[in-house]
């Protein structure tokens, strides 16, 4: 019989590339971890099987035969939380309309819930990260795209279709901005995502013939950030521009929602030291003084675990 | 003794210019109305006296000696609802920090509550107006400025300082827009308020030498709208521009909050026939299709009574 902790949540974070999983206890401690490639086929049952395999791996490794209380899966897309179905997952279209929660329950004999990944990250940061002790926060995740999660007075705000908090698709430059994959233009995502950092660097590079980035082995948000840290004018200019637009977007969120805290996570937050000043200047110039004085703008603290922790917290809170 | 209805709310809508008051019953019927000039002095007790006088006028006119259940006052500014104090009222600075609710209670011997005017208008429209039957709406009031109220799952979202829903100060053109009274630039208010309609008309008029508006007795949002309705190119252009920016702002709200309905009120909504098409086109181009398909965008139906009705509803709901 198992000697491990009881009442564990089996949390899984389904990304476009990897499926990461962990067992999480009620205090937010992670006990087991696994990572596998996300199945890329057209059959949603392959994803169910991948989660089932991760649970099997946990059981083999821990020797546990019980102790799991629930499965909580976060996905990169719009979710109908009540029904436990995926509404739309642009990077995993095989899941569109699929009843993932009930499929997991019938395979594993455990309650299962679904959540959007950016929403779960917000919950994770409020439970175990930068926003501990807060009740009203906005979490902005700067990754390949820009995601968002909104928690108002302790509860995720999901909108009437579970599709709220599309913060990356707030327009921050309606006419100057480039086209976005969503069909609009000038969205925050085309200025503040990792993809945007690389694109803006390519666009601006002819004006910076001396930039070290012309010789970079690979142009990524990270290499551009490192160049900027070393004083490269092109890298500095790109993160300045990113920070200005991020600040414009944050000022809008502050004026609309009057939050306690904004937490900024995702890979691009590594560039914090280069964009912080420009972001804060826009917030100061554009948000109402009362609201700007109230809000704290902080780096996320849970890193890649924010979604897993949030998934676990949601399962604990909704037994 | 009174023969009138019992359990009436005495609702008052304090504007920068007028103090309007009404008694409202539990079904939303208005029984008595009064209107007086807003005291312009520096003593907040003058405003208390004005409300007390309006109550006295009601009692004299109706012969009622009882029947009032509560006083509910809406003010043009930020309110601490729990404390019943005005935090900041830019057009009535004598109220800043003033405990208006307790002052009314001690003068009138009745429970008293305060609310922000745009928040109350949202509640009024959901109770008796365009958003009847909805639970998640955003109300945008296009007046001298642009105000907003956000109701999520039946509850006003006031933010952590009671200052949320500053929809007029969402940035819709960060660099092209003119300076706003709030200190930022390119706010929705500088494109979609009555003040903005007049300013944009003045700015554009040299390019329209044949416009009938050069001969207008007075340049107001209403005369500009009427000129546009009659085919005047200057009037049409101004409302087209206003509609484009309003649509950009609404698309942001839709992507952030995923509401059931957006209600647009205030005097400028009279120009609906001129700006609707342009507004909807931006929403279609910029909001997520799932969310744009869900949301209904409607004209307000309560007119000037939205705030009074909302005030009454809030007092009924929070006995």
Interface residues (C-beta under 8 A of the other chain):
Chain A: X78 X87 X88 X136 X148 X150 X152 X157 X158 X159 X160 X161 X162 X163 X164 X165 X166 X167 X169 X170 X171 X172 X173 X174 X175 X176 X182 X183 X184 X248 X251 X252 X253 X255 X256 X257 X258 X259 X260 X285 X286 X287 X288 X289 X290 X291 X294
Chain B: X78 X87 X88 X136 X148 X150 X152 X157 X158 X159 X160 X161 X162 X163 X164 X165 X166 X167 X169 X170 X171 X172 X173 X174 X175 X176 X182 X183 X184 X248 X251 X252 X253 X255 X256 X257 X258 X259 X260 X285 X286 X287 X288 X289 X290 X291 X294
